[in-house]
Structures are given as structure tokens and as C-alpha cells.
């Protein structure tokens, strides 16, 4: 198993700072890392985003789509991390408004500790909006895109 570098720990701290979590416990083999915000209650429930394997598909289950009052279906982020619209800088985005998607269509990538996790639409329809900014931290459950179901 690879060792955590200082850059990896800095990235973990950045993710925790950008989240609503007060505490994180991470165990990787013999390594045990615990982070707690100053003033956080140590007996509070612990929430830790688990890094998914570096594969083309994430093993995270696709959360149930949410239908907002304004219409369309929100495709939520399956995990906390940095959302990318395209497979690499300068490349065309996976989807854009007006594109037709199927449940298995990749709509973006969420990066967690330098592991890239593909995110699928989970529903079929037409993309009406890209809600999450490119290269920004997204929370678990945050709306990534909106789709008008077919």
C-alpha cells in the first residue's frame, strides 16, 4: 500500500475544511489518521468519505435523484471531492446542456486524494443545467447537473 505524502494530507485537510464535517477518521493498513476541528465534540458521530478505487467506475451507489420544485431531476454527487467536467484540462466536457444522457453516461469525475472517480447520470434524459462549477469542491449529495427525464 502506498504511503500518504504531505501533499495527500494537505489535500485531506482541504477537503475537511471545505466540508461540514467536524471530525474525520481514516485508516489505511497500519496508518490511522484522526482529524478533529477545534471545539468539536469528540463523542459526536464520525463521518469519513472513503476513497474509491482508481477505476473508470466508482463503486459508490448512485443516490436517488431529487426532483426540485423548479423541474428537472438533480443528479447528486456520490461522494465528497473535486468535481471535474472533462477528463483532462482542455478536453471537451463529458456533457453540456442539451445533451441526451442514459443512466450509464459519465457526466464528470470526482477527484478524491488524487483518485479519479467517474460519476454516471443514473437517469435518462436531457441535460438542462450543469450546476457544480468545474474544479470546485462538492459535498456528498450536492447537485452536479440537472436532467429533464425522457
C-alpha positions, 0 to 999 in steps of 0.5 A: 500500500502506498504511503500518504505524502504531505501533499495527500494530507494537505489535500485531506485537510482541504477537503475537511475544511471545505466540508461540514464535517467536524471530525474525520477518521481514516485508516489505511493498513497500519496508518490511522489518521484522526482529524478533529476541528477545534471545539468539536465534540469528540463523542459526536458521530464520525463521518469519513468519505472513503476513497474509491478505487482508481477505476473508470467506475466508482463503486459508490451507489448512485443516490436517488435523484431529487426532483426540485420544485423548479423541474428537472431531476438533480443528479447528486454527487456520490461522494465528497471531492473535486468535481471535474467536467472533462477528463483532462484540462482542455478536453471537451466536457463529458456533457453540456446542456442539451445533451441526451444522457442514459443512466450509464453516461459519465457526466464528470469525475470526482477527484478524491486524494488524487483518485479519479472517480467517474460519476454516471447520470443514473437517469435518462434524459436531457441535460438542462443545467450543469450546476457544480462549477468545474474544479470546485469542491462538492459535498456528498449529495450536492447537485452536479447537473440537472436532467429533464427525464425522457 
